[in-house]
């Protein structure tokens, strides 16, 4: 088995929040020679060079300017956030002078029961006054700090049959037995500042359970935040391993997909659109013509057929773990896939030797949505939704196939390396590296 699964596990463990996921992406990009840009600065983009920028420290875009004149964009988009619990501004919640709890609220649609009785901690960013500057510093309290205790079965006899969890009562993490704990001083020490310099924070409760390989041959792995850090890591690796002389390759990982994407840093913002505008203006290509020839790979994990509940899947469109890239379909366009975009991706994967699978919800069970259909309203381009099959999506501890990260990396690399040409409405030409001429018209 390749080393990609170990690299993915390391990436996940370094990325307890969206802020850390972006920092992990930036570290990979800088190791590959990508230059950091800032939105407020003027850009001087050079042919043959790569760049990246972040917004809110929780969304990131990276792109490469080819040496020739590009005619389109090839974009892979994923999201950096995962369901968890966010710390409220007034964070302390004492319990009858014996316990000190943290006051939290759910972020995204998590499975509540999976957070109980396991080691937890806090990570995110703190806002610090530093002389005449205000700066945000990433923090990760990398030790077992918190627990959300369950109620004993002796006191709640129906806990295995009809238990509903109230996030305002049942899901508050236990921090200390000292109700006089100076939480501000504790955070300031973690941030490397004085208590009086601590101005605010964006902190989240995260699962500390280490990722692990499971199965007779280690064919599965379990970890927190597989949805959607597996997609972030896989598409980023495909991006940095590829090259394309005809297109601007662009990697995009957005925050807040789990809460609807309608933020300044989410896929519903103008972040991607603004970056594409600035690239077009700087290198002198027409934005509308470029987008009409472009393609988006919207990468967000998919539901594997459950071994204990096959009845929850569509009989004919249910992928399995380690089965390759999942192409996600939905008649209501919660996924952006259509016949053309699916066919193009299948051709790209076939040329790269990457297996593909199909996913659709049972027709009587509405599923979730992702960021592709949101992002393409502001940057209209051909788009296909993909993912890797996993179990227990939105659990605090999820499971996926160890081989699938290689499939995603190889598919992303092939996508970013393909020359895509629009011949006319509904007609496309694909040209692959190390191959003369076109594979076929689709």
Secondary structure, DSSP 8 states (H G I E B T S, - for coil): --SHHHHHHHHHHT-SSHHHHHHHHHHHHHHTT-EE--TTS-----TT-EEEEEETTTEEEEEE--SS---EEEEEEEE---SEEEEEEEEEEEETTTEEEEEEEEES---GGGGTTS-EEEEEEEEEEETTEEEEEEEE--S--BB-----TTT-TTTTTS----TTTTT--EEES-TT--HHHHHHHHHTS-GGGEEEEEEEEEE----EEESTTS-EEEETTHHHHHHHHHHHHHHHT---SSEEEEEEEES-GGGTS-STTSTTSSHHHHHHHHHHHHHT--HHHHHHT-EEEEE--EE---SS-GGGS-SSS---TTS-EEEE--TTSSS---HHHHHHHHHHHHHHT--EEEE---TTS-----SHHHHHHHS--EEEEEE-EEESTTSSSEEEETTHHHHHHHHHHHHHH-EEEEEETTEEEEE-TT-SS-S-B-
